[in-house]
Amino acid sequence: MELEHGAKVWMDGALVDYAAAHVHILSHTLHYGVGVFEGIRAYPTPNGPAIFRLTEHLRRLQTSSRVYHLPIPYTLEEMTRAVIETQAVSGVLPSYIRPVIYRGEPGLGVKNTHGKVSLAIGIIAASKYLGEASETGVRAKISPFRKPRSDGLPSFAKANGNYLNGYIAGVDAQTDGYDEAILLDTNGYVAEGTGENVFLVRDGVVYTPGPPSEILLGVTRDSVLRIAKDLGLECVERLISVNELLTADEVFFSGTYAEIAPVREVGRHQIGDGKTGPITREIAARYMRVVHGEDPNYGEWLTPVPAAGKLAPPVARTRR
Ligand SMILES: Cc1ncc(COP(=O)(O)O)c(C=O)c1O
């Protein structure tokens, strides 16, 4: 299947044709997985295209890059403008925006801290990450592959290499006929999906794994907690056992690409009555209104994207 994508890729300040956006085969990131990235969405809104929670994503990119000794050669303002510019010229909406920080060549040698660090920003047309299951309910498998402990592989960093774990768990679940995997940590507590955080609802209270769970602190997770609190719901962040998950009234995933996706089965266990629960439905409906700019109470989460010809002049693009 050919993916619809943005016309250009932003590479260290230049907008390069999609087909010409290459990196060297001896790039450090390609060999050792030492890179960090973000996944961001832009949506149509009544005021034109807007990027959802751009600053929070770019701040997490900065945090992730610090963990892996990848000094980003651009400021937050420069990266913000670069993402807006790439979206403006992309020609796709709704879109999924992928900034990636990688170390190029000379790249061989694990402890490499001298290869050039670069930023690239690619864009694809966004679709439903979990396909039809996003609407009808996801069938998730409790993965036999556990999340590594954060004292070995920090889960709070959105690092390329972390996705080896998500990949092996996700393909295992898919091969078994499930839509997605739910990974447990090494102590058997619920961690997250391969690209989503996990929530459950019991007796009207919303629960989600919180630190010290081995999770990525999702931007969507944060949005869900705020929306749920605004809806008057009690929210609890703590360790979650498999038993609690299997006997929950409702379970749902949250993620930038997955948005809010109801889970109807975990392993062989049906969740609730197997249909999207009322609280999941209410949170998902508000989330979709918010990302589409239809709820002024969350306006600060949206960064407008002007037409390509109307962009502010570039902030200095000099490497530092
Ligand atoms: C492993 C993992 N957990 C959780 C999430 C959800 O994070 P966010 O809501 O910031 O997209 C993602 C997606 O980025 C992910 O890859």
The ligand as an SDF file (V2000), in Angstrom:
LIG
                    3D

 16 16  0  0  0  0  0  0  0  0999 V2000
    5.1420    3.3220   23.5380 C   0  0  0  0  0  0  0  0  0  0  0  0
    4.1610    4.4360   23.4840 C   0  0  0  0  0  0  0  0  0  0  0  0
    3.3930    4.6820   24.5630 N   0  0  0  0  0  0  0  0  0  0  0  0
    2.4820    5.6740   24.5580 C   0  0  0  0  0  0  0  0  0  0  0  0
    2.3030    6.4750   23.4450 C   0  0  0  0  0  0  0  0  0  0  0  0
    1.2950    7.5950   23.4730 C   0  0  0  0  0  0  0  0  0  0  0  0
    1.9770    8.8150   23.5170 O   0  0  0  0  0  0  0  0  0  0  0  0
    1.3420   10.1320   22.8810 P   0  0  0  0  0  0  0  0  0  0  0  0
    0.0000   10.2670   23.4710 O   0  0  0  0  0  0  0  0  0  0  0  0
    2.2730   11.2150   23.2960 O   0  0  0  0  0  0  0  0  0  0  0  0
    1.3060    9.9280   21.4160 O   0  0  0  0  0  0  0  0  0  0  0  0
    3.0800    6.2550   22.3060 C   0  0  0  0  0  0  0  0  0  0  0  0
    2.9250    7.0860   21.1020 C   0  0  0  0  0  0  0  0  0  0  0  0
    3.6610    8.0070   20.9280 O   0  0  0  0  0  0  0  0  0  0  0  0
    4.0340    5.2140   22.3320 C   0  0  0  0  0  0  0  0  0  0  0  0
    4.7960    4.9820   21.2560 O   0  0  0  0  0  0  0  0  0  0  0  0
  1  2  1  0
  2  3  1  0
  2 15  2  0
  3  4  2  0
  4  5  1  0
  5  6  1  0
  5 12  2  0
  6  7  1  0
  7  8  1  0
  8  9  2  0
  8 10  1  0
  8 11  1  0
 12 13  1  0
 12 15  1  0
 13 14  2  0
 15 16  1  0
M  END
$$$$
